[in-house]
Amino acid sequence: MSNRREELAERMQRQVLDTLEFLSQLTEAELRLPCPDEGFGGTVGAVAAHVAAAYGRATAILQPRRSVPAGRGPGSAHVVGPHMGPRPRGEADGVDLAATILRLRRHGKEVVDLVRSYPEHELGRPLPTETARFANMGKPVEMIIEYMIYLQASHLHTMRAVVRQRRGERSGGQQAGTARRERFSA
């Protein structure tokens, strides 16, 4: 196994595990917190659902075609994506945290396994035309994987910052309230 492949797989796996750990500690109220994350939802829950679906899309992008359609050679690849579930339609729509965590766990494992087993000689090559999109056309697979890791880290950072700020406000307010009561009760 190539060291580069293993390094990418390990980094992606750490990213998945960090995200799972974070999501497993969220409350329903924290899922509904406003989260300014570049149009991927308006709440922490919507961003979490997007993150889980994005690992599914990454799996679809990196997975080779299982069957070869007529007129194509045996080396062809095509996006064969798993069902990624519906995306929340609006901020008022609830996000099923348990389903999101399950989807993230499943898709995360799939994409890490794909990266770990990706043909080493293909890492430096662009994706086949059938799977490439405008945004990644012509870029080496290794660079696309790096970018996926970066994007997921960015989403996690944004969600953490929103939740940390909310938790800090609550604990700060509770501590101040406790100190005020103690001062007045003495």
Helices and strands as residue ranges (DSSP letters): H 3-24, H 28-31, H 44-62, H 97-117, G 120-122, H 141-185
